[in-house]
Amino acid sequence: MSRLTRNLMPAVAVGLLLLPALSASASDANESWESMRVQAKQEKIDTMANQALHEVLAKSPKANALYEKAYGWAAFSDLKVAFGLSGAGGKGVAVNIKTGLRTYMDMGSAGAGLQLGVKKYEVVFLFENRETFDNFVNNGWSAGAGASAIGGTAGGGVQASFVNGIAAYELTKGGLMASADISGTKYWKSDELNGTEH
């Protein structure tokens, strides 16, 4: 055995002993990075949702009155793209008013149309009771044909009562929209964003 081989053997042995620790350290770093990435997304969604809720309540006394009775609320930011075939996707959060517990959610829709353009908007939901809120969060929800989010900057025509346990409002750059169509949009719990405590 050469002198070089004898000198290298202890270093190789130490390296082999350190491999599991180095591997575990890399795994921990990846988990930490993933946790930070998810938390950053959650915080961005929280900021959007809180601003959207605040704007709806500030612009609509009727929505404010429903919020006082509500069990929970949710807000979603959506980007709708329409070039012949229309589609939309976004993220949001549903909040239990009593406990403050937040559940992060996804939304999406697809449909055919002759529309052209890109539209960004927020949708705010108010839920009358626990059953409606839990069903929305845990089972997902699909807005049926003719479903609309009701707004109106002057307060006229604003949804003044819950319909099937839900009140919905759409915000665009112009403010609260009157009877904006949300039919065909689906909402479901996000696997990606609910894996980290927040």
C-alpha distance (Angstrom), angle and dihedral (degrees) to the residues before:
residue distance angle dihedral
M1 . . .
S2 3.78 . .
R3 3.79 124.3 .
L4 3.85 90.0 -114.9
T5 3.80 91.5 54.6
R6 3.81 91.8 48.4
N7 3.82 90.6 49.6
L8 3.81 93.6 48.4
M9 3.81 97.0 47.7
P10 3.84 96.1 77.5
A11 3.82 91.0 48.3
V12 3.80 92.0 49.7
A13 3.80 91.0 47.9
V14 3.81 91.4 50.9
G15 3.81 90.1 47.5
L16 3.79 91.5 52.8
L17 3.79 90.2 49.3
L18 3.82 91.1 50.8
L19 3.83 96.1 48.3
P20 3.85 95.9 86.2
A21 3.81 90.9 47.6
L22 3.82 92.0 48.6
S23 3.80 90.6 47.4
A24 3.81 91.6 49.6
S25 3.81 90.1 47.9
A26 3.82 91.3 52.6
S27 3.80 90.0 48.1
D28 3.81 91.1 50.5
A29 3.81 90.2 49.6
N30 3.82 91.1 51.6
E31 3.81 91.3 49.1
S32 3.80 90.7 48.3
W33 3.81 91.4 49.4
E34 3.81 91.6 48.3
S35 3.80 90.9 48.8
M36 3.82 91.0 51.6
R37 3.83 91.4 47.7
V38 3.82 92.2 51.1
Q39 3.81 91.9 45.6
A40 3.81 90.8 51.8
K41 3.82 90.0 52.8
Q42 3.80 91.0 47.8
E43 3.80 91.5 51.1
K44 3.82 91.7 49.5
I45 3.82 90.6 50.8
D46 3.83 91.3 46.4
T47 3.81 91.3 52.9
M48 3.82 92.6 49.1
A49 3.82 92.6 45.6
N50 3.80 95.4 48.3
Q51 3.81 91.5 48.4
A52 3.81 92.3 47.9
L53 3.81 92.7 49.3
H54 3.81 91.4 46.7
E55 3.81 91.3 51.0
V56 3.81 93.7 49.1
L57 3.81 92.3 48.5
A58 3.80 92.3 45.0
K59 3.80 93.2 51.4
S60 3.80 100.1 39.5
P61 3.81 124.1 50.1
K62 3.82 88.1 -174.4
A63 3.81 91.6 56.6
N64 3.81 88.1 46.6
A65 3.80 90.3 55.6
L66 3.81 91.2 50.3
Y67 3.80 91.1 48.1
E68 3.83 89.5 56.8
K69 3.84 88.4 59.5
A70 3.81 97.4 37.3
Y71 3.81 126.3 113.7
G72 3.79 93.1 -154.3
W73 3.78 146.2 -15.3
A74 3.79 139.6 -147.3
A75 3.79 135.6 -162.6
F76 3.79 130.5 -164.9
S77 3.77 134.4 -171.1
D78 3.80 112.0 -145.3
L79 3.78 134.5 -171.7
K80 3.80 112.4 -158.9
V81 3.79 117.7 -163.6
A82 3.79 120.0 -171.2
F83 3.79 123.3 -177.1
G84 3.80 103.9 147.2
L85 3.81 90.9 -54.3
S86 3.77 110.6 52.2
G87 3.78 126.1 -148.2
A88 3.78 138.7 164.9
G89 3.77 138.7 -166.1
G90 3.75 138.8 174.4
K91 3.77 149.2 136.9
G92 3.77 136.1 -111.0
V93 3.77 147.6 155.2
A94 3.81 135.5 -113.0
V95 3.81 116.4 -147.3
N96 3.80 130.3 -159.3
I97 3.82 101.7 -141.5
K98 3.81 95.2 -152.0
T99 3.81 98.9 47.8
G100 3.80 100.4 23.6
L101 3.82 89.2 -132.9
R102 3.80 111.0 158.1
T103 3.80 126.5 -150.6
Y104 3.80 116.1 -168.6
M105 3.79 116.7 -139.7
D106 3.80 144.0 -175.5
M107 3.77 128.8 -137.2
G108 3.76 134.6 -165.5
S109 3.77 145.3 159.7
A110 3.76 139.0 -174.8
G111 3.77 131.5 -166.4
A112 3.75 146.2 144.7
G113 3.77 120.9 -102.4
L114 3.76 145.6 138.5
Q115 3.78 93.1 -115.8
L116 3.78 123.3 127.5
G117 3.78 126.5 -160.5
V118 3.78 146.8 41.3
K119 3.79 123.9 -79.7
K120 3.79 127.8 -174.3
Y121 3.78 120.5 -164.2
E122 3.80 144.7 148.3
V123 3.80 127.4 -125.7
V124 3.81 121.4 -155.3
F125 3.81 121.5 -163.6
L126 3.79 127.6 -165.9
F127 3.82 118.1 -161.0
E128 3.78 121.3 -150.2
N129 3.79 99.3 -154.5
R130 3.78 146.1 6.5
E131 3.80 95.0 -98.7
T132 3.81 93.6 56.1
F133 3.81 93.0 43.3
D134 3.82 95.0 47.2
N135 3.79 91.6 46.5
F136 3.82 91.0 51.7
V137 3.82 92.8 48.3
N138 3.80 101.5 38.6
N139 3.80 102.6 32.8
G140 3.79 100.6 27.9
W141 3.77 124.6 -127.5
S142 3.76 136.5 -116.2
A143 3.79 120.2 -158.1
G144 3.79 106.4 -130.1
A145 3.78 127.6 -138.1
G146 3.78 111.8 -60.8
A147 3.81 94.2 18.4
S148 3.77 111.6 148.9
A149 3.75 140.6 -176.7
I150 3.77 108.6 -133.2
G151 3.77 125.3 -145.5
G152 3.79 139.3 134.0
T153 3.79 127.4 -179.2
A154 3.79 95.0 -128.5
G155 3.78 94.2 49.9
G156 3.79 93.6 -113.1
G157 3.78 113.2 129.6
V158 3.78 92.9 11.8
Q159 3.79 113.7 147.5
A160 3.78 105.6 -93.8
S161 3.80 99.3 -179.2
F162 3.79 140.2 30.6
V163 3.80 116.9 -92.8
N164 3.80 111.8 -152.8
G165 3.81 86.9 -16.6
I166 3.83 95.3 -54.9
A167 3.80 136.5 96.7
A168 3.82 117.2 -172.2
Y169 3.81 133.4 -167.4
E170 3.79 131.6 -175.4
L171 3.80 123.9 -148.5
T172 3.80 124.7 -161.9
K173 3.78 132.1 165.5
G174 3.80 87.0 -81.9
G175 3.80 92.7 56.9
L176 3.80 128.7 -113.0
M177 3.80 111.9 5.8
A178 3.78 121.0 -137.6
S179 3.82 113.2 -125.1
A180 3.81 95.6 -21.0
D181 3.80 112.9 -173.3
I182 3.83 114.9 -113.1
S183 3.81 96.3 161.3
G184 3.78 116.4 138.3
T185 3.80 93.3 26.5
K186 3.80 117.6 130.7
Y187 3.80 127.6 -157.2
W188 3.80 125.4 -162.9
K189 3.81 141.5 163.7
S190 3.81 114.9 -86.2
D191 3.80 113.6 -123.6
E192 3.80 90.8 -166.7
L193 3.80 98.1 52.6
N194 3.81 101.5 40.2
G195 3.79 96.6 58.6
T196 3.82 93.1 83.5
E197 3.78 124.5 66.0
H198 3.80 112.9 -117.6
